[in-house]
């Protein structure tokens, strides 16, 4: 699946926003694939080994956006 489910994925940073937006089945698949593509691009740039530290940092209270950095596929 290609295309974007939403113009700006950062609008869905909060789990509640993601859940509400993707409750519409027409938006779910495209938005999920868009997010998957973003994560794949981030891992391609940073490596698999960067995932653990990212998750640990966020679990310790760091803001996800600040830790993750700018979106690569926007």
CHARMM-style PDB file with segment names, atoms N, HN, CA, C and O in Angstrom:
ATOM      1  N   UNK     1       0.850  -1.171   0.000  1.00  0.00      PROA
ATOM      2  CA  UNK     1       0.000   0.000   0.000  1.00  0.00      PROA
ATOM      3  C   UNK     1       0.892   1.229   0.000  1.00  0.00      PROA
ATOM      4  O   UNK     1       1.883   1.285   0.728  1.00  0.00      PROA
ATOM      5  N   UNK     2       0.547   2.189  -0.798  1.00  0.00      PROA
ATOM      6  HN  UNK     2      -0.258   2.143  -1.390  1.00  0.00      PROA
ATOM      7  CA  UNK     2       1.312   3.422  -0.859  1.00  0.00      PROA
ATOM      8  C   UNK     2       0.413   4.606  -0.560  1.00  0.00      PROA
ATOM      9  O   UNK     2      -0.807   4.473  -0.458  1.00  0.00      PROA
ATOM     10  N   UNK     3       1.029   5.750  -0.424  1.00  0.00      PROA
ATOM     11  HN  UNK     3       2.020   5.859  -0.508  1.00  0.00      PROA
ATOM     12  CA  UNK     3       0.271   6.960  -0.135  1.00  0.00      PROA
ATOM     13  C   UNK     3       0.337   7.304   1.333  1.00  0.00      PROA
ATOM     14  O   UNK     3       0.967   6.613   2.133  1.00  0.00      PROA
ATOM     15  N   UNK     4      -0.325   8.385   1.660  1.00  0.00      PROA
ATOM     16  HN  UNK     4      -0.837   8.946   1.010  1.00  0.00      PROA
ATOM     17  CA  UNK     4      -0.329   8.847   3.036  1.00  0.00      PROA
ATOM     18  C   UNK     4      -1.747   8.810   3.582  1.00  0.00      PROA
ATOM     19  O   UNK     4      -2.702   9.201   2.911  1.00  0.00      PROA
ATOM     20  N   UNK     5      -1.863   8.334   4.808  1.00  0.00      PROA
ATOM     21  HN  UNK     5      -1.087   8.016   5.354  1.00  0.00      PROA
ATOM     22  CA  UNK     5      -3.150   8.329   5.481  1.00  0.00      PROA
ATOM     23  C   UNK     5      -3.442   9.654   6.146  1.00  0.00      PROA
ATOM     24  O   UNK     5      -4.593   9.979   6.436  1.00  0.00      PROA
ATOM     25  N   UNK     6      -2.382  10.423   6.387  1.00  0.00      PROA
ATOM     26  HN  UNK     6      -1.447  10.159   6.152  1.00  0.00      PROA
ATOM     27  CA  UNK     6      -2.506  11.730   7.028  1.00  0.00      PROA
ATOM     28  C   UNK     6      -1.333  12.579   6.533  1.00  0.00      PROA
ATOM     29  O   UNK     6      -0.247  12.056   6.284  1.00  0.00      PROA
ATOM     30  N   UNK     7      -1.548  13.858   6.395  1.00  0.00      PROA
ATOM     31  HN  UNK     7      -2.430  14.283   6.598  1.00  0.00      PROA
ATOM     32  CA  UNK     7      -0.503  14.736   5.868  1.00  0.00      PROA
ATOM     33  C   UNK     7       0.703  14.813   6.802  1.00  0.00      PROA
ATOM     34  O   UNK     7       1.842  14.904   6.344  1.00  0.00      PROA
ATOM     35  N   UNK     8       0.453  14.777   8.108  1.00  0.00      PROA
ATOM     36  HN  UNK     8      -0.472  14.703   8.480  1.00  0.00      PROA
ATOM     37  CA  UNK     8       1.534  14.940   9.086  1.00  0.00      PROA
ATOM     38  C   UNK     8       1.365  13.918  10.202  1.00  0.00      PROA
ATOM     39  O   UNK     8       0.472  14.050  11.039  1.00  0.00      PROA
ATOM     40  N   UNK     9       2.220  12.904  10.216  1.00  0.00      PROA
ATOM     41  HN  UNK     9       2.946  12.797   9.536  1.00  0.00      PROA
ATOM     42  CA  UNK     9       2.134  11.852  11.235  1.00  0.00      PROA
ATOM     43  C   UNK     9       2.283  12.379  12.653  1.00  0.00      PROA
ATOM     44  O   UNK     9       1.778  11.759  13.589  1.00  0.00      PROA
ATOM     45  N   UNK    10       2.955  13.496  12.837  1.00  0.00      PROA
ATOM     46  HN  UNK    10       3.365  14.000  12.077  1.00  0.00      PROA
ATOM     47  CA  UNK    10       3.127  14.019  14.195  1.00  0.00      PROA
ATOM     48  C   UNK    10       1.801  14.439  14.820  1.00  0.00      PROA
ATOM     49  O   UNK    10       1.717  14.617  16.035  1.00  0.00      PROA
ATOM     50  N   UNK    11       0.779  14.596  14.010  1.00  0.00      PROA
ATOM     51  HN  UNK    11       0.847  14.452  13.023  1.00  0.00      PROA
ATOM     52  CA  UNK    11      -0.548  14.907  14.560  1.00  0.00      PROA
ATOM     53  C   UNK    11      -1.125  13.720  15.327  1.00  0.00      PROA
ATOM     54  O   UNK    11      -2.113  13.863  16.047  1.00  0.00      PROA
ATOM     55  N   UNK    12      -0.512  12.556  15.173  1.00  0.00      PROA
ATOM     56  HN  UNK    12       0.291  12.440  14.588  1.00  0.00      PROA
ATOM     57  CA  UNK    12      -0.998  11.345  15.825  1.00  0.00      PROA
ATOM     58  C   UNK    12      -0.032  10.851  16.893  1.00  0.00      PROA
ATOM     59  O   UNK    12      -0.011   9.663  17.213  1.00  0.00      PROA
ATOM     60  N   UNK    13       0.773  11.767  17.448  1.00  0.00      PROA
ATOM     61  HN  UNK    13       0.755  12.733  17.188  1.00  0.00      PROA
ATOM     62  CA  UNK    13       1.757  11.387  18.473  1.00  0.00      PROA
ATOM     63  C   UNK    13       1.112  10.755  19.701  1.00  0.00      PROA
ATOM     64  O   UNK    13       1.631   9.777  20.239  1.00  0.00      PROA
ATOM     65  N   UNK    14       0.012  11.294  20.138  1.00  0.00      PROA
ATOM     66  HN  UNK    14      -0.409  12.088  19.702  1.00  0.00      PROA
ATOM     67  CA  UNK    14      -0.670  10.752  21.324  1.00  0.00      PROA
ATOM     68  C   UNK    14      -1.449   9.502  20.924  1.00  0.00      PROA
ATOM     69  O   UNK    14      -2.102   9.475  19.881  1.00  0.00      PROA
ATOM     70  N   UNK    15      -1.377   8.482  21.750  1.00  0.00      PROA
ATOM     71  HN  UNK    15      -0.847   8.504  22.598  1.00  0.00      PROA
ATOM     72  CA  UNK    15      -2.084   7.232  21.447  1.00  0.00      PROA
ATOM     73  C   UNK    15      -3.574   7.474  21.227  1.00  0.00      PROA
ATOM     74  O   UNK    15      -4.186   6.848  20.362  1.00  0.00      PROA
ATOM     75  N   UNK    16      -4.156   8.379  22.007  1.00  0.00      PROA
ATOM     76  HN  UNK    16      -3.659   8.888  22.710  1.00  0.00      PROA
ATOM     77  CA  UNK    16      -5.586   8.665  21.854  1.00  0.00      PROA
ATOM     78  C   UNK    16      -5.881   9.276  20.483  1.00  0.00      PROA
ATOM     79  O   UNK    16      -6.925   8.996  19.893  1.00  0.00      PROA
ATOM     80  N   UNK    17      -4.974  10.103  19.977  1.00  0.00      PROA
ATOM     81  HN  UNK    17      -4.127  10.331  20.456  1.00  0.00      PROA
ATOM     82  CA  UNK    17      -5.167  10.690  18.647  1.00  0.00      PROA
ATOM     83  C   UNK    17      -5.061   9.613  17.571  1.00  0.00      PROA
ATOM     84  O   UNK    17      -5.859   9.584  16.635  1.00  0.00      PROA
ATOM     85  N   UNK    18      -4.056   8.713  17.710  1.00  0.00      PROA
ATOM     86  HN  UNK    18      -3.407   8.737  18.471  1.00  0.00      PROA
ATOM     87  CA  UNK    18      -3.896   7.608  16.764  1.00  0.00      PROA
ATOM     88  C   UNK    18      -5.151   6.739  16.748  1.00  0.00      PROA
ATOM     89  O   UNK    18      -5.673   6.409  15.683  1.00  0.00      PROA
ATOM     90  N   UNK    19      -5.627   6.374  17.929  1.00  0.00      PROA
ATOM     91  HN  UNK    19      -5.203   6.643  18.794  1.00  0.00      PROA
ATOM     92  CA  UNK    19      -6.787   5.495  18.045  1.00  0.00      PROA
ATOM     93  C   UNK    19      -8.030   6.127  17.428  1.00  0.00      PROA
ATOM     94  O   UNK    19      -8.770   5.469  16.697  1.00  0.00      PROA
ATOM     95  N   UNK    20      -8.256   7.398  17.723  1.00  0.00      PROA
ATOM     96  HN  UNK    20      -7.656   7.933  18.317  1.00  0.00      PROA
ATOM     97  CA  UNK    20      -9.435   8.080  17.192  1.00  0.00      PROA
ATOM     98  C   UNK    20      -9.359   8.206  15.669  1.00  0.00      PROA
ATOM     99  O   UNK    20     -10.346   7.968  14.973  1.00  0.00      PROA
ATOM    100  N   UNK    21      -8.201   8.577  15.161  1.00  0.00      PROA
ATOM    101  HN  UNK    21      -7.399   8.771  15.727  1.00  0.00      PROA
ATOM    102  CA  UNK    21      -8.047   8.789  13.721  1.00  0.00      PROA
ATOM    103  C   UNK    21      -8.152   7.480  12.941  1.00  0.00      PROA
ATOM    104  O   UNK    21      -8.800   7.428  11.896  1.00  0.00      PROA
ATOM    105  N   UNK    22      -7.527   6.445  13.440  1.00  0.00      PROA
ATOM    106  HN  UNK    22      -7.001   6.487  14.289  1.00  0.00      PROA
ATOM    107  CA  UNK    22      -7.506   5.173  12.705  1.00  0.00      PROA
ATOM    108  C   UNK    22      -8.708   4.283  13.005  1.00  0.00      PROA
ATOM    109  O   UNK    22      -8.779   3.161  12.504  1.00  0.00      PROA
ATOM    110  N   UNK    23      -9.647   4.761  13.808  1.00  0.00      PROA
ATOM    111  HN  UNK    23      -9.589   5.673  14.214  1.00  0.00      PROA
ATOM    112  CA  UNK    23     -10.882   4.009  14.037  1.00  0.00      PROA
ATOM    113  C   UNK    23     -11.674   3.885  12.735  1.00  0.00      PROA
ATOM    114  O   UNK    23     -12.449   2.947  12.551  1.00  0.00      PROA
ATOM    115  N   UNK    24     -11.466   4.835  11.848  1.00  0.00      PROA
ATOM    116  HN  UNK    24     -10.836   5.597  11.997  1.00  0.00      PROA
ATOM    117  CA  UNK    24     -12.065   4.793  10.513  1.00  0.00      PROA
ATOM    118  C   UNK    24     -11.243   3.803   9.685  1.00  0.00      PROA
ATOM    119  O   UNK    24     -10.085   4.074   9.365  1.00  0.00      PROA
ATOM    120  N   UNK    25     -11.831   2.668   9.339  1.00  0.00      PROA
ATOM    121  HN  UNK    25     -12.771   2.448   9.599  1.00  0.00      PROA
ATOM    122  CA  UNK    25     -11.102   1.624   8.612  1.00  0.00      PROA
ATOM    123  C   UNK    25     -10.496   2.114   7.311  1.00  0.00      PROA
ATOM    124  O   UNK    25      -9.470   1.593   6.874  1.00  0.00      PROA
ATOM    125  N   UNK    26     -11.110   3.105   6.684  1.00  0.00      PROA
ATOM    126  HN  UNK    26     -11.943   3.528   7.039  1.00  0.00      PROA
ATOM    127  CA  UNK    26     -10.580   3.640   5.433  1.00  0.00      PROA
ATOM    128  C   UNK    26      -9.238   4.345   5.655  1.00  0.00      PROA
ATOM    129  O   UNK    26      -8.421   4.427   4.738  1.00  0.00      PROA
ATOM    130  N   UNK    27      -9.013   4.847   6.858  1.00  0.00      PROA
ATOM    131  HN  UNK    27      -9.677   4.780   7.603  1.00  0.00      PROA
ATOM    132  CA  UNK    27      -7.772   5.554   7.179  1.00  0.00      PROA
ATOM    133  C   UNK    27      -6.731   4.634   7.816  1.00  0.00      PROA
ATOM    134  O   UNK    27      -5.533   4.908   7.743  1.00  0.00      PROA
ATOM    135  N   UNK    28      -7.178   3.552   8.433  1.00  0.00      PROA
ATOM    136  HN  UNK    28      -8.151   3.329   8.493  1.00  0.00      PROA
ATOM    137  CA  UNK    28      -6.266   2.719   9.210  1.00  0.00      PROA
ATOM    138  C   UNK    28      -5.118   2.146   8.379  1.00  0.00      PROA
ATOM    139  O   UNK    28      -3.952   2.375   8.699  1.00  0.00      PROA
ATOM    140  N   UNK    29      -5.433   1.411   7.326  1.00  0.00      PROA
ATOM    141  HN  UNK    29      -6.381   1.226   7.066  1.00  0.00      PROA
ATOM    142  CA  UNK    29      -4.386   0.710   6.568  1.00  0.00      PROA
ATOM    143  C   UNK    29      -3.360   1.662   5.981  1.00  0.00      PROA
ATOM    144  O   UNK    29      -2.157   1.431   6.100  1.00  0.00      PROA
ATOM    145  N   UNK    30      -3.824   2.723   5.353  1.00  0.00      PROA
ATOM    146  HN  UNK    30      -4.801   2.911   5.257  1.00  0.00      PROA
ATOM    147  CA  UNK    30      -2.898   3.668   4.730  1.00  0.00      PROA
ATOM    148  C   UNK    30      -2.040   4.363   5.775  1.00  0.00      PROA
ATOM    149  O   UNK    30      -0.840   4.545   5.569  1.00  0.00      PROA
ATOM    150  N   UNK    31      -2.635   4.749   6.885  1.00  0.00      PROA
ATOM    151  HN  UNK    31      -3.610   4.601   7.053  1.00  0.00      PROA
ATOM    152  CA  UNK    31      -1.889   5.446   7.936  1.00  0.00      PROA
ATOM    153  C   UNK    31      -0.910   4.498   8.610  1.00  0.00      PROA
ATOM    154  O   UNK    31       0.218   4.888   8.913  1.00  0.00      PROA
ATOM    155  N   UNK    32      -1.322   3.262   8.847  1.00  0.00      PROA
ATOM    156  HN  UNK    32      -2.238   2.945   8.601  1.00  0.00      PROA
ATOM    157  CA  UNK    32      -0.425   2.268   9.443  1.00  0.00      PROA
ATOM    158  C   UNK    32       0.783   2.030   8.540  1.00  0.00      PROA
ATOM    159  O   UNK    32       1.917   1.991   9.015  1.00  0.00      PROA
ATOM    160  N   UNK    33       0.542   1.871   7.248  1.00  0.00      PROA
ATOM    161  HN  UNK    33      -0.379   1.902   6.862  1.00  0.00      PROA
ATOM    162  CA  UNK    33       1.639   1.646   6.297  1.00  0.00      PROA
ATOM    163  C   UNK    33       2.545   2.871   6.211  1.00  0.00      PROA
ATOM    164  O   UNK    33       3.759   2.736   6.057  1.00  0.00      PROA
ATOM    165  N   UNK    34       1.967   4.054   6.308  1.00  0.00      PROA
ATOM    166  HN  UNK    34       0.981   4.163   6.433  1.00  0.00      PROA
ATOM    167  CA  UNK    34       2.759   5.275   6.316  1.00  0.00      PROA
ATOM    168  C   UNK    34       3.676   5.307   7.540  1.00  0.00      PROA
ATOM    169  O   UNK    34       4.857   5.634   7.424  1.00  0.00      PROA
ATOM    170  N   UNK    35       3.138   4.970   8.702  1.00  0.00      PROA
ATOM    171  HN  UNK    35       2.178   4.704   8.796  1.00  0.00      PROA
ATOM    172  CA  UNK    35       3.929   4.938   9.938  1.00  0.00      PROA
ATOM    173  C   UNK    35       4.989   3.846   9.863  1.00  0.00      PROA
ATOM    174  O   UNK    35       6.115   4.048  10.317  1.00  0.00      PROA
ATOM    175  N   UNK    36       4.648   2.710   9.306  1.00  0.00      PROA
ATOM    176  HN  UNK    36       3.733   2.546   8.938  1.00  0.00      PROA
ATOM    177  CA  UNK    36       5.607   1.619   9.146  1.00  0.00      PROA
ATOM    178  C   UNK    36       6.765   2.057   8.259  1.00  0.00      PROA
ATOM    179  O   UNK    36       7.922   1.743   8.539  1.00  0.00      PROA
ATOM    180  N   UNK    37       6.452   2.785   7.190  1.00  0.00      PROA
ATOM    181  HN  UNK    37       5.512   3.041   6.963  1.00  0.00      PROA
ATOM    182  CA  UNK    37       7.481   3.300   6.295  1.00  0.00      PROA
ATOM    183  C   UNK    37       8.399   4.294   6.991  1.00  0.00      PROA
ATOM    184  O   UNK    37       9.605   4.318   6.743  1.00  0.00      PROA
ATOM    185  N   UNK    38       7.829   5.106   7.854  1.00  0.00      PROA
ATOM    186  HN  UNK    38       6.849   5.087   8.055  1.00  0.00      PROA
ATOM    187  CA  UNK    38       8.636   6.066   8.621  1.00  0.00      PROA
ATOM    188  C   UNK    38       9.589   5.329   9.552  1.00  0.00      PROA
ATOM    189  O   UNK    38      10.773   5.659   9.620  1.00  0.00      PROA
ATOM    190  N   UNK    39       9.082   4.340  10.263  1.00  0.00      PROA
ATOM    191  HN  UNK    39       8.120   4.071  10.208  1.00  0.00      PROA
ATOM    192  CA  UNK    39       9.929   3.577  11.185  1.00  0.00      PROA
ATOM    193  C   UNK    39      11.022   2.844  10.412  1.00  0.00      PROA
ATOM    194  O   UNK    39      12.167   2.798  10.862  1.00  0.00      PROA
ATOM    195  N   UNK    40      10.691   2.277   9.269  1.00  0.00      PROA
ATOM    196  HN  UNK    40       9.761   2.314   8.903  1.00  0.00      PROA
ATOM    197  CA  UNK    40      11.695   1.584   8.451  1.00  0.00      PROA
ATOM    198  C   UNK    40      12.786   2.553   7.994  1.00  0.00      PROA
ATOM    199  O   UNK    40      13.967   2.205   7.998  1.00  0.00      PROA
ATOM    200  N   UNK    41      12.397   3.765   7.603  1.00  0.00      PROA
ATOM    201  HN  UNK    41      11.438   4.048   7.600  1.00  0.00      PROA
ATOM    202  CA  UNK    41      13.378   4.770   7.182  1.00  0.00      PROA
ATOM    203  C   UNK    41      14.275   5.163   8.353  1.00  0.00      PROA
ATOM    204  O   UNK    41      15.482   5.337   8.187  1.00  0.00      PROA
ATOM    205  N   UNK    42      13.674   5.302   9.544  1.00  0.00      PROA
ATOM    206  HN  UNK    42      12.693   5.160   9.679  1.00  0.00      PROA
ATOM    207  CA  UNK    42      14.445   5.684  10.735  1.00  0.00      PROA
ATOM    208  C   UNK    42      15.450   4.582  11.083  1.00  0.00      PROA
ATOM    209  O   UNK    42      16.609   4.871  11.379  1.00  0.00      PROA
ATOM    210  N   UNK    43      15.010   3.326  11.050  1.00  0.00      PROA
ATOM    211  HN  UNK    43      14.068   3.091  10.810  1.00  0.00      PROA
ATOM    212  CA  UNK    43      15.912   2.206  11.348  1.00  0.00      PROA
ATOM    213  C   UNK    43      17.004   2.108  10.282  1.00  0.00      PROA
ATOM    214  O   UNK    43      18.160   1.834  10.605  1.00  0.00      PROA
ATOM    215  N   UNK    44      16.653   2.326   9.038  1.00  0.00      PROA
ATOM    216  HN  UNK    44      15.714   2.548   8.775  1.00  0.00      PROA
ATOM    217  CA  UNK    44      17.648   2.304   7.970  1.00  0.00      PROA
ATOM    218  C   UNK    44      18.733   3.358   8.219  1.00  0.00      PROA
ATOM    219  O   UNK    44      19.914   3.115   7.971  1.00  0.00      PROA
ATOM    220  N   UNK    45      18.324   4.510   8.705  1.00  0.00      PROA
ATOM    221  HN  UNK    45      17.365   4.707   8.907  1.00  0.00      PROA
ATOM    222  CA  UNK    45      19.275   5.600   8.973  1.00  0.00      PROA
ATOM    223  C   UNK    45      20.081   5.361  10.252  1.00  0.00      PROA
ATOM    224  O   UNK    45      21.287   5.602  10.283  1.00  0.00      PROA
ATOM    225  N   UNK    46      19.413   4.889  11.300  1.00  0.00      PROA
ATOM    226  HN  UNK    46      18.433   4.693  11.274  1.00  0.00      PROA
ATOM    227  CA  UNK    46      20.032   4.809  12.628  1.00  0.00      PROA
ATOM    228  C   UNK    46      20.493   3.412  13.030  1.00  0.00      PROA
ATOM    229  O   UNK    46      21.302   3.273  13.947  1.00  0.00      PROA
ATOM    230  N   UNK    47      19.995   2.384  12.366  1.00  0.00      PROA
ATOM    231  HN  UNK    47      19.338   2.496  11.621  1.00  0.00      PROA
ATOM    232  CA  UNK    47      20.351   1.010  12.680  1.00  0.00      PROA
ATOM    233  C   UNK    47      19.417   0.389  13.706  1.00  0.00      PROA
ATOM    234  O   UNK    47      18.811   1.085  14.520  1.00  0.00      PROA
ATOM    235  N   UNK    48      19.314  -0.929  13.652  1.00  0.00      PROA
ATOM    236  HN  UNK    48      19.806  -1.495  12.991  1.00  0.00      PROA
ATOM    237  CA  UNK    48      18.467  -1.668  14.591  1.00  0.00      PROA
ATOM    238  C   UNK    48      18.885  -1.429  16.036  1.00  0.00      PROA
ATOM    239  O   UNK    48      18.048  -1.411  16.938  1.00  0.00      PROA
ATOM    240  N   UNK    49      20.167  -1.248  16.248  1.00  0.00      PROA
ATOM    241  HN  UNK    49      20.848  -1.262  15.515  1.00  0.00      PROA
ATOM    242  CA  UNK    49      20.667  -1.087  17.614  1.00  0.00      PROA
ATOM    243  C   UNK    49      20.208   0.210  18.256  1.00  0.00      PROA
ATOM    244  O   UNK    49      20.332   0.359  19.472  1.00  0.00      PROA
ATOM    245  N   UNK    50      19.682   1.152  17.487  1.00  0.00      PROA
ATOM    246  HN  UNK    50      19.580   1.031  16.499  1.00  0.00      PROA
ATOM    247  CA  UNK    50      19.210   2.426  18.036  1.00  0.00      PROA
ATOM    248  C   UNK    50      17.795   2.330  18.614  1.00  0.00      PROA
ATOM    249  O   UNK    50      17.359   3.223  19.340  1.00  0.00      PROA
ATOM    250  N   UNK    51      17.083   1.251  18.294  1.00  0.00      PROA
ATOM    251  HN  UNK    51      17.437   0.525  17.704  1.00  0.00      PROA
ATOM    252  CA  UNK    51      15.694   1.118  18.756  1.00  0.00      PROA
ATOM    253  C   UNK    51      15.635   0.992  20.279  1.00  0.00      PROA
ATOM    254  O   UNK    51      14.838   1.677  20.920  1.00  0.00      PROA
ATOM    255  N   UNK    52      16.466   0.130  20.866  1.00  0.00      PROA
ATOM    256  HN  UNK    52      17.113  -0.426  20.345  1.00  0.00      PROA
ATOM    257  CA  UNK    52      16.468  -0.066  22.321  1.00  0.00      PROA
ATOM    258  C   UNK    52      16.716   1.224  23.077  1.00  0.00      PROA
ATOM    259  O   UNK    52      15.931   1.561  23.964  1.00  0.00      PROA
ATOM    260  N   UNK    53      17.775   1.964  22.764  1.00  0.00      PROA
ATOM    261  HN  UNK    53      18.412   1.690  22.043  1.00  0.00      PROA
ATOM    262  CA  UNK    53      18.013   3.236  23.452  1.00  0.00      PROA
ATOM    263  C   UNK    53      16.876   4.247  23.264  1.00  0.00      PROA
ATOM    264  O   UNK    53      16.561   5.000  24.185  1.00  0.00      PROA
ATOM    265  N   UNK    54      16.264   4.267  22.088  1.00  0.00      PROA
ATOM    266  HN  UNK    54      16.520   3.655  21.340  1.00  0.00      PROA
ATOM    267  CA  UNK    54      15.120   5.162  21.864  1.00  0.00      PROA
ATOM    268  C   UNK    54      13.992   4.816  22.825  1.00  0.00      PROA
ATOM    269  O   UNK    54      13.442   5.696  23.487  1.00  0.00      PROA
ATOM    270  N   UNK    55      13.650   3.540  22.900  1.00  0.00      PROA
ATOM    271  HN  UNK    55      14.097   2.825  22.362  1.00  0.00      PROA
ATOM    272  CA  UNK    55      12.559   3.114  23.783  1.00  0.00      PROA
ATOM    273  C   UNK    55      12.896   3.339  25.255  1.00  0.00      PROA
ATOM    274  O   UNK    55      12.031   3.743  26.031  1.00  0.00      PROA
ATOM    275  N   UNK    56      14.128   3.086  25.639  1.00  0.00      PROA
ATOM    276  HN  UNK    56      14.831   2.757  25.008  1.00  0.00      PROA
ATOM    277  CA  UNK    56      14.548   3.318  27.024  1.00  0.00      PROA
ATOM    278  C   UNK    56      14.455   4.785  27.383  1.00  0.00      PROA
ATOM    279  O   UNK    56      13.991   5.132  28.469  1.00  0.00      PROA
ATOM    280  N   UNK    57      14.885   5.640  26.492  1.00  0.00      PROA
ATOM    281  HN  UNK    57      15.262   5.358  25.610  1.00  0.00      PROA
ATOM    282  CA  UNK    57      14.845   7.075  26.739  1.00  0.00      PROA
ATOM    283  C   UNK    57      13.411   7.560  26.938  1.00  0.00      PROA
ATOM    284  O   UNK    57      13.126   8.335  27.850  1.00  0.00      PROA
ATOM    285  N   UNK    58      12.524   7.095  26.078  1.00  0.00      PROA
ATOM    286  HN  UNK    58      12.755   6.465  25.337  1.00  0.00      PROA
ATOM    287  CA  UNK    58      11.113   7.486  26.190  1.00  0.00      PROA
ATOM    288  C   UNK    58      10.507   6.908  27.471  1.00  0.00      PROA
ATOM    289  O   UNK    58       9.733   7.588  28.145  1.00  0.00      PROA
ATOM    290  N   UNK    59      10.845   5.675  27.811  1.00  0.00      PROA
ATOM    291  HN  UNK    59      11.473   5.123  27.264  1.00  0.00      PROA
ATOM    292  CA  UNK    59      10.339   5.053  29.046  1.00  0.00      PROA
ATOM    293  C   UNK    59      10.802   5.816  30.280  1.00  0.00      PROA
ATOM    294  O   UNK    59      10.127   5.815  31.309  1.00  0.00      PROA
ATOM    295  N   UNK    60      11.955   6.467  30.174  1.00  0.00      PROA
ATOM    296  HN  UNK    60      12.504   6.468  29.338  1.00  0.00      PROA
ATOM    297  CA  UNK    60      12.481   7.244  31.296  1.00  0.00      PROA
ATOM    298  C   UNK    60      11.948   8.673  31.311  1.00  0.00      PROA
ATOM    299  O   UNK    60      12.365   9.480  32.141  1.00  0.00      PROA
ATOM    300  N   UNK    61      11.032   8.990  30.401  1.00  0.00      PROA
ATOM    301  HN  UNK    61      10.694   8.334  29.727  1.00  0.00      PROA
ATOM    302  CA  UNK    61      10.362  10.281  30.445  1.00  0.00      PROA
ATOM    303  C   UNK    61      10.740  11.276  29.366  1.00  0.00      PROA
ATOM    304  O   UNK    61      10.171  12.366  29.314  1.00  0.00      PROA
ATOM    305  N   UNK    62      11.677  10.936  28.509  1.00  0.00      PROA
ATOM    306  HN  UNK    62      12.140  10.051  28.551  1.00  0.00      PROA
ATOM    307  CA  UNK    62      12.051  11.854  27.429  1.00  0.00      PROA
ATOM    308  C   UNK    62      10.906  11.956  26.421  1.00  0.00      PROA
ATOM    309  O   UNK    62      10.178  10.988  26.199  1.00  0.00      PROA
ATOM    310  N   UNK    63      10.757  13.102  25.831  1.00  0.00      PROA
ATOM    311  HN  UNK    63      11.349  13.888  26.011  1.00  0.00      PROA
ATOM    312  CA  UNK    63       9.735  13.294  24.803  1.00  0.00      PROA
ATOM    313  C   UNK    63      10.109  12.482  23.571  1.00  0.00      PROA
ATOM    314  O   UNK    63      11.249  12.538  23.108  1.00  0.00      PROA
ATOM    315  N   UNK    64       9.158  11.734  23.043  1.00  0.00      PROA
ATOM    316  HN  UNK    64       8.232  11.689  23.419  1.00  0.00      PROA
ATOM    317  CA  UNK    64       9.431  10.891  21.890  1.00  0.00      PROA
ATOM    318  C   UNK    64       9.964  11.710  20.716  1.00  0.00      PROA
ATOM    319  O   UNK    64      10.984  11.352  20.127  1.00  0.00      PROA
ATOM    320  N   UNK    65       9.292  12.795  20.375  1.00  0.00      PROA
ATOM    321  HN  UNK    65       8.464  13.086  20.854  1.00  0.00      PROA
ATOM    322  CA  UNK    65       9.686  13.584  19.205  1.00  0.00      PROA
ATOM    323  C   UNK    65      11.106  14.112  19.335  1.00  0.00      PROA
ATOM    324  O   UNK    65      11.849  14.140  18.354  1.00  0.00      PROA
ATOM    325  N   UNK    66      11.486  14.525  20.523  1.00  0.00      PROA
ATOM    326  HN  UNK    66      10.883  14.502  21.320  1.00  0.00      PROA
ATOM    327  CA  UNK    66      12.835  15.046  20.732  1.00  0.00      PROA
ATOM    328  C   UNK    66      13.878  13.941  20.621  1.00  0.00      PROA
ATOM    329  O   UNK    66      14.985  14.175  20.138  1.00  0.00      PROA
ATOM    330  N   UNK    67      13.530  12.749  21.061  1.00  0.00      PROA
ATOM    331  HN  UNK    67      12.630  12.559  21.453  1.00  0.00      PROA
ATOM    332  CA  UNK    67      14.458  11.618  21.024  1.00  0.00      PROA
ATOM    333  C   UNK    67      14.551  11.025  19.620  1.00  0.00      PROA
ATOM    334  O   UNK    67      15.637  10.696  19.145  1.00  0.00      PROA
ATOM    335  N   UNK    68      13.424  10.897  18.978  1.00  0.00      PROA
ATOM    336  HN  UNK    68      12.541  11.164  19.364  1.00  0.00      PROA
ATOM    337  CA  UNK    68      13.341  10.301  17.636  1.00  0.00      PROA
ATOM    338  C   UNK    68      13.962  11.222  16.595  1.00  0.00      PROA
ATOM    339  O   UNK    68      14.667  10.764  15.696  1.00  0.00      PROA
ATOM    340  N   UNK    69      13.704  12.506  16.718  1.00  0.00      PROA
ATOM    341  HN  UNK    69      13.131  12.878  17.449  1.00  0.00      PROA
ATOM    342  CA  UNK    69      14.186  13.468  15.736  1.00  0.00      PROA
ATOM    343  C   UNK    69      13.131  13.740  14.680  1.00  0.00      PROA
ATOM    344  O   UNK    69      12.001  13.263  14.783  1.00  0.00      PROA
ATOM    345  N   UNK    70      13.500  14.504  13.669  1.00  0.00      PROA
ATOM    346  HN  UNK    70      14.418  14.892  13.585  1.00  0.00      PROA
ATOM    347  CA  UNK    70      12.514  14.849  12.634  1.00  0.00      PROA
ATOM    348  C   UNK    70      12.115  13.620  11.820  1.00  0.00      PROA
ATOM    349  O   UNK    70      12.905  12.698  11.617  1.00  0.00      PROA
ATOM    350  N   UNK    71      10.877  13.636  11.365  1.00  0.00      PROA
ATOM    351  HN  UNK    71      10.235  14.385  11.529  1.00  0.00      PROA
ATOM    352  CA  UNK    71      10.390  12.550  10.512  1.00  0.00      PROA
ATOM    353  C   UNK    71      11.187  12.548   9.212  1.00  0.00      PROA
ATOM    354  O   UNK    71      11.526  13.608   8.685  1.00  0.00      PROA
ATOM    355  N   UNK    72      11.478  11.383   8.708  1.00  0.00      PROA
ATOM    356  HN  UNK    72      11.202  10.522   9.136  1.00  0.00      PROA
ATOM    357  CA  UNK    72      12.288  11.255   7.507  1.00  0.00      PROA
ATOM    358  C   UNK    72      11.460  11.140   6.234  1.00  0.00      PROA
ATOM    359  O   UNK    72      11.976  11.345   5.135  1.00  0.00      PROA
ATOM    360  N   UNK    73      10.195  10.817   6.375  1.00  0.00      PROA
ATOM    361  HN  UNK    73       9.776  10.651   7.267  1.00  0.00      PROA
ATOM    362  CA  UNK    73       9.364  10.569   5.197  1.00  0.00      PROA
ATOM    363  C   UNK    73       8.294  11.625   4.961  1.00  0.00      PROA
ATOM    364  O   UNK    73       7.443  11.448   4.089  1.00  0.00      PROA
ATOM    365  N   UNK    74       8.317  12.691   5.697  1.00  0.00      PROA
ATOM    366  HN  UNK    74       9.009  12.834   6.405  1.00  0.00      PROA
ATOM    367  CA  UNK    74       7.287  13.723   5.546  1.00  0.00      PROA
ATOM    368  C   UNK    74       7.505  14.517   4.289  1.00  0.00      PROA
ATOM    369  OT1 UNK    74       6.735  15.431   3.995  1.00  0.00      PROA
TER     370      UNK     74
END
